[in-house]
Amino acid sequence: MKLTNNKYEISSNMHVVLIIAFNADVHYFNEFAALHTQNNCPFQLTFVHLCDDRPKANYPNNNPDVHWIKYPYHSRKKKLYSVYRQTKALLKKLNPDIIHTNLFEDALICHYAGKKLNIKGRIHTKQCTGFHWNYAKKGVKFDRKINQWATDLIAISSENKTFLIEKELAPEGKISFIPHGVSFDTTTRSTPEDRAEFRRKYNLEDKFVIGTVSRYIEWKRYFDMIDAIEILRKKIPNVLLLCVGGGEQEQELADYIKSKNLENHIILVGRIEKRIIPTAYQCLDIYLHGSYMEPFGFVIPEAAGNGVPIVSTPTGSALDLIEHKNNGWLANYYDPDSLAEGVLFMMSNDAELMAKRAKEKAEKLFSIQTMWDNYVKLYTEIMSR
């Protein structure tokens, strides 16, 4: 294969099947469908959703290249074998050259089936890396099995790649580094009226607003961020932390906030509509992220795209985007003092300039077009083996 006008010459006989579990609406699937058409890509592209609901993605109506196999999330273990058989039968019928999975369950099902069916290319994007290792050790053996069954693995961040090699024992030669892409035109869409309403709703006037957008779950490390606010309120009396999300730790977090007498400094916003999230970003003075070992973390490039100065642990996309003290602050893991220090550093330096630098880098590093081009390049390389 040779490169011409930044596009690989691709055989029109190539058939790629992109698969995901428990997600009926994947933003980058939508974008790939559009790019596949806009770029006049000669190969066949098929999407398969294994989930509760019929795909809601913005595909053309009655598109024969979108398939749905019902897979109820809350009975996923019970239904695993049944869904495996259905998926294997579908893949046999589709007869693809390449299958490309994205999450743990679809990988477990499809790579075992793909190996049985002798599908040439079996790619897995490692979006769930770290969860089993840190929170469910029994699952690590299945992560390693998937790595064996796959012909190619995609690391979505530098930290992700290092973990794959050191903990999941994946062969480095199987790994390609391809960060996720973000639809910046969508994730930055907000109006002055939207922002004014958001500020009124949460009483943000005359406050120094720090925010985070993530689920209320253990590895998001909300307790570290709450402790950082306890430190900061002594130096920033009007500091306010907005926590946008939802999850199993909500009551525990509320109790902890109350025990620290931080009710006037922290708001558990809960879940908000997806369309409002860009407005939330644009109402922040600083974006704060305390997560531990997140494979990617879309919120980091999203915050950068919205021009918000970022203080984050060195997790996922943050480590690839942030150059410490140049375009943001990289805090230590499990370290509220380091998070608080980062906020104070940003306040006492040119945070606006740092945010501008982060935005420029994010738009280059995490563009959907770059992600798509790198995927097509990998597909082409597999076909030429």
Legacy VTK file of the C-alpha trace (Angstrom):
# vtk DataFile Version 3.0
C-alpha trace
ASCII
DATASET POLYDATA
POINTS 385 float
0.000 0.000 0.000
1.282 3.505 -0.750
0.303 6.900 0.616
-1.232 9.345 -1.846
-2.549 12.790 -0.864
-2.401 11.738 2.809
-4.798 8.860 2.139
-3.859 5.230 1.799
-4.905 3.428 -1.343
-7.386 0.874 -0.062
-8.834 -2.202 -1.646
-12.557 -1.861 -2.304
-12.921 -5.496 -1.190
-12.016 -4.683 2.440
-14.866 -5.075 4.937
-14.499 -3.641 8.461
-16.988 -4.291 11.268
-16.941 -1.897 14.243
-18.554 -3.352 17.369
-19.491 -1.980 20.775
-21.433 -3.307 23.777
-23.909 -1.470 26.007
-23.940 1.733 23.988
-26.681 2.601 21.516
-25.257 6.004 20.578
-21.499 6.336 20.049
-20.382 9.788 18.951
-17.342 8.592 17.035
-19.347 5.895 15.239
-21.574 8.697 13.947
-18.515 10.659 12.860
-16.925 7.626 11.193
-20.087 6.954 9.201
-20.003 10.551 7.949
-16.259 10.503 7.181
-16.573 7.169 5.392
-19.119 8.775 3.057
-17.498 12.209 2.751
-14.084 10.755 1.955
-15.533 8.311 -0.579
-13.789 5.441 1.189
-14.024 2.409 -1.101
-14.229 -0.229 1.630
-17.357 -1.555 3.331
-18.021 -0.342 6.876
-20.502 -2.074 9.191
-21.581 -1.200 12.740
-22.774 -3.707 15.348
-24.325 -2.734 18.703
-24.711 -5.292 21.489
-26.988 -3.496 23.929
-30.414 -3.132 25.539
-31.846 -0.617 23.091
-31.961 -0.302 19.345
-29.085 1.897 18.086
-29.920 5.588 18.398
-26.874 6.771 16.520
-27.260 9.182 13.647
-27.001 6.580 10.904
-29.036 6.712 7.686
-32.520 5.237 8.083
-32.803 1.540 7.250
-29.069 1.326 6.696
-28.307 -2.385 6.138
-24.798 -1.873 7.542
-26.024 -1.276 11.103
-26.894 -4.335 13.187
-28.332 -4.736 16.661
-28.180 -7.744 18.956
-30.159 -7.261 22.142
-27.867 -7.657 25.149
-29.423 -6.571 28.493
-26.773 -4.969 30.680
-28.273 -6.111 33.980
-28.286 -9.763 32.915
-25.080 -9.662 30.896
-23.475 -12.720 32.528
-26.612 -14.804 32.113
-27.017 -13.774 28.471
-23.327 -13.925 27.540
-23.365 -17.306 25.789
-26.593 -16.581 23.928
-25.235 -13.267 22.670
-21.954 -14.967 21.760
-23.801 -17.459 19.549
-25.852 -14.730 17.877
-22.778 -12.574 17.315
-20.738 -15.439 15.927
-23.577 -16.257 13.511
-23.769 -12.608 12.417
-20.007 -12.370 11.884
-20.072 -15.589 9.869
-22.788 -14.087 7.680
-21.047 -10.717 7.302
-17.702 -12.407 6.570
-15.557 -9.342 7.396
-11.835 -8.964 6.861
-11.484 -6.997 10.089
-13.454 -6.777 13.324
-12.791 -3.868 15.678
-14.107 -3.961 19.257
-14.189 -1.179 21.829
-15.207 -2.403 25.301
-14.657 -5.480 27.465
-17.830 -7.497 26.768
-17.821 -6.964 23.008
-14.139 -7.897 22.941
-14.655 -11.056 24.997
-17.458 -12.177 22.689
-16.137 -11.080 19.318
-12.454 -11.935 19.543
-13.164 -15.470 20.651
-15.672 -15.784 17.806
-13.320 -14.024 15.393
-10.495 -16.413 16.163
-12.822 -19.406 15.666
-13.942 -17.948 12.323
-10.371 -17.159 11.220
-11.118 -13.466 10.656
-7.917 -11.897 9.370
-7.810 -8.708 11.457
-9.040 -8.633 15.054
-8.524 -5.201 16.639
-9.390 -4.200 20.186
-9.302 -0.619 21.468
-8.338 -0.887 25.146
-10.897 1.435 26.709
-11.456 -0.622 29.862
-7.834 -1.125 30.818
-7.113 -0.832 34.520
-10.590 -1.538 35.870
-10.098 -5.255 36.494
-6.539 -4.788 37.711
-7.567 -2.210 40.312
-11.095 -3.268 41.256
-11.879 -6.813 40.041
-8.720 -8.922 39.842
-10.516 -12.028 38.572
-11.171 -10.237 35.296
-7.496 -9.692 34.469
-7.159 -13.195 33.016
-9.910 -12.355 30.529
-8.185 -9.074 29.590
-5.070 -11.101 28.837
-7.064 -13.648 26.847
-8.513 -10.868 24.707
-4.970 -9.600 24.128
-4.014 -13.078 22.901
-7.023 -13.504 20.627
-6.673 -10.046 19.067
-4.198 -9.525 16.248
-3.907 -5.819 17.096
-4.445 -3.651 20.164
-5.017 0.098 20.267
-3.730 2.095 23.244
-5.662 5.343 23.630
-3.159 7.091 25.895
0.499 6.756 26.854
-0.437 5.596 30.348
-2.791 3.083 28.758
0.006 1.679 26.587
2.440 1.349 29.490
-0.192 -0.466 31.542
-0.934 -2.870 28.688
2.704 -3.885 28.447
3.584 -3.964 32.151
0.383 -5.305 33.737
-1.616 -7.069 31.032
1.589 -8.480 29.480
0.485 -7.514 25.967
3.154 -7.849 23.248
4.367 -4.357 22.367
4.419 -5.300 18.681
0.624 -5.693 18.724
0.004 -2.191 20.082
-0.747 0.938 18.050
-1.071 4.301 19.811
-4.223 6.048 18.570
-5.869 8.551 20.947
-9.608 9.026 20.835
-11.112 11.866 18.850
-13.512 14.525 20.096
-16.205 16.359 18.122
-15.136 19.832 19.230
-17.880 21.574 17.267
-20.461 19.705 19.362
-18.671 19.640 22.723
-18.152 23.426 22.727
-21.643 24.485 21.605
-23.092 27.034 24.047
-24.631 30.519 23.954
-24.339 33.555 26.264
-27.969 32.965 27.229
-27.192 29.345 28.159
-24.302 30.441 30.356
-26.302 33.204 32.052
-29.062 30.738 32.896
-26.588 28.156 34.213
-24.926 30.763 36.448
-28.311 31.860 37.813
-29.425 28.305 38.448
-26.365 27.416 40.553
-25.761 30.911 41.982
-22.274 31.222 40.500
-21.989 35.019 40.512
-19.057 36.307 42.581
-17.739 32.760 43.010
-14.426 31.266 41.957
-15.854 28.246 40.173
-13.962 24.988 39.920
-15.711 22.106 38.211
-15.431 18.447 37.381
-17.516 16.226 35.100
-17.349 12.550 36.038
-19.339 9.761 37.619
-19.601 9.499 41.386
-17.535 6.319 41.572
-14.367 5.216 43.304
-11.710 5.702 40.642
-12.805 9.286 39.954
-11.311 10.099 43.388
-13.908 12.652 44.472
-12.714 12.483 48.074
-9.323 13.839 46.998
-11.021 16.764 45.243
-13.233 17.462 48.263
-10.147 17.500 50.498
-8.478 19.889 48.034
-11.447 22.270 48.357
-11.135 22.100 52.140
-7.545 23.306 51.713
-8.457 25.968 49.153
-11.348 27.579 51.024
-8.859 28.952 53.546
-7.143 30.895 50.752
-10.084 31.383 48.375
-13.137 32.151 50.553
-15.487 32.257 47.554
-14.334 28.941 46.038
-17.078 26.654 44.750
-16.703 23.132 43.332
-19.393 21.947 40.907
-19.511 18.143 40.617
-21.434 17.129 37.485
-22.184 13.423 37.383
-24.031 10.701 39.183
-23.365 7.258 40.582
-23.163 4.895 43.490
-21.104 7.167 45.760
-23.520 10.107 45.732
-24.841 9.730 49.282
-21.393 8.888 50.637
-19.999 12.037 49.028
-22.858 14.159 50.377
-22.192 12.846 53.886
-18.464 13.529 53.551
-19.083 17.087 52.331
-21.352 17.698 55.318
-18.791 16.265 57.742
-16.263 18.780 56.402
-18.761 21.687 56.618
-18.288 22.304 52.921
-21.960 22.510 51.902
-21.486 26.155 50.851
-18.408 25.304 48.784
-19.387 22.102 46.944
-22.497 21.290 44.889
-23.289 17.765 43.733
-25.058 18.821 40.560
-25.981 15.291 39.520
-26.519 14.292 35.917
-27.360 17.001 33.413
-28.421 16.835 29.779
-25.563 16.201 27.383
-26.308 19.420 25.497
-25.751 21.461 28.693
-22.276 20.087 29.430
-20.437 22.591 27.149
-22.229 25.379 29.033
-21.059 23.892 32.328
-17.457 23.870 31.112
-17.683 27.481 29.959
-18.898 28.636 33.383
-15.749 27.347 35.093
-12.620 29.203 36.133
-10.687 25.915 36.413
-11.407 22.308 35.486
-10.305 19.843 38.193
-9.767 16.129 37.586
-8.622 13.733 40.300
-9.099 10.342 38.626
-6.775 7.391 38.978
-5.674 5.385 35.923
-8.400 6.353 33.500
-7.743 4.809 30.059
-8.591 8.055 28.241
-11.010 10.514 29.862
-12.957 12.474 27.232
-13.549 15.280 29.725
-9.933 16.431 29.504
-9.912 17.325 25.770
-13.507 18.560 26.129
-12.506 20.970 28.898
-9.478 22.072 26.875
-11.651 22.600 23.798
-13.881 24.883 25.853
-10.893 26.978 26.866
-10.892 26.023 30.550
-7.556 25.910 32.454
-6.934 22.334 33.622
-5.564 20.852 36.829
-5.476 17.052 36.597
-3.763 13.933 37.780
-1.505 12.398 35.085
-4.195 10.004 33.923
-5.185 9.017 30.395
-5.430 11.901 27.939
-4.281 14.406 30.575
-0.732 13.015 30.538
-0.586 13.288 26.739
-2.109 16.766 26.614
-0.734 18.638 29.597
2.815 19.953 29.718
3.268 20.707 33.407
3.164 24.445 34.171
3.125 25.276 30.452
-0.458 24.520 29.430
-1.857 23.143 32.689
-0.928 21.424 35.934
-0.268 17.718 36.507
-1.015 16.790 40.107
0.174 13.686 41.906
-2.173 10.745 42.307
-3.999 10.483 45.650
-2.750 13.935 46.649
-5.275 16.668 47.593
-2.403 19.053 48.439
-1.043 18.703 44.902
-4.507 19.372 43.415
-4.894 22.476 45.584
-1.376 23.624 44.694
-2.278 23.340 41.021
-5.330 25.568 41.441
-3.260 28.196 43.259
-0.556 28.004 40.578
-3.087 28.601 37.822
-4.557 31.559 39.735
-1.181 33.218 40.210
-0.004 32.680 36.637
-1.436 33.323 33.177
-4.168 30.682 33.239
-5.786 32.106 30.114
-2.589 31.638 28.106
-2.128 28.110 29.433
-5.724 27.277 28.514
-5.155 28.636 25.002
-2.096 26.431 24.566
-3.985 23.370 25.825
-6.874 24.070 23.455
-4.568 24.336 20.427
-2.808 21.095 21.317
-6.068 19.251 22.056
-7.593 20.197 18.710
-4.578 18.702 16.923
-4.012 15.629 19.076
-7.626 14.604 19.617
-9.386 15.377 16.350
-11.910 12.891 14.975
-10.302 13.181 11.535
-6.899 12.159 12.936
-8.457 9.227 14.797
-10.264 8.066 11.644
-7.180 8.440 9.435
-5.105 6.380 11.877
-7.776 3.700 12.016
-7.905 3.479 8.226
-4.120 3.316 8.128
-4.164 0.378 10.582
-6.907 -1.402 8.629
-4.841 -1.007 5.462
-1.694 -2.321 7.109
-3.549 -5.399 8.361
-4.860 -6.137 4.885
-1.348 -5.941 3.423
0.119 -8.544 5.806
LINES 1 386
385 0 1 2 3 4 5 6 7 8 9 10 11 12 13 14 15 16 17 18 19 20 21 22 23 24 25 26 27 28 29 30 31 32 33 34 35 36 37 38 39 40 41 42 43 44 45 46 47 48 49 50 51 52 53 54 55 56 57 58 59 60 61 62 63 64 65 66 67 68 69 70 71 72 73 74 75 76 77 78 79 80 81 82 83 84 85 86 87 88 89 90 91 92 93 94 95 96 97 98 99 100 101 102 103 104 105 106 107 108 109 110 111 112 113 114 115 116 117 118 119 120 121 122 123 124 125 126 127 128 129 130 131 132 133 134 135 136 137 138 139 140 141 142 143 144 145 146 147 148 149 150 151 152 153 154 155 156 157 158 159 160 161 162 163 164 165 166 167 168 169 170 171 172 173 174 175 176 177 178 179 180 181 182 183 184 185 186 187 188 189 190 191 192 193 194 195 196 197 198 199 200 201 202 203 204 205 206 207 208 209 210 211 212 213 214 215 216 217 218 219 220 221 222 223 224 225 226 227 228 229 230 231 232 233 234 235 236 237 238 239 240 241 242 243 244 245 246 247 248 249 250 251 252 253 254 255 256 257 258 259 260 261 262 263 264 265 266 267 268 269 270 271 272 273 274 275 276 277 278 279 280 281 282 283 284 285 286 287 288 289 290 291 292 293 294 295 296 297 298 299 300 301 302 303 304 305 306 307 308 309 310 311 312 313 314 315 316 317 318 319 320 321 322 323 324 325 326 327 328 329 330 331 332 333 334 335 336 337 338 339 340 341 342 343 344 345 346 347 348 349 350 351 352 353 354 355 356 357 358 359 360 361 362 363 364 365 366 367 368 369 370 371 372 373 374 375 376 377 378 379 380 381 382 383 384
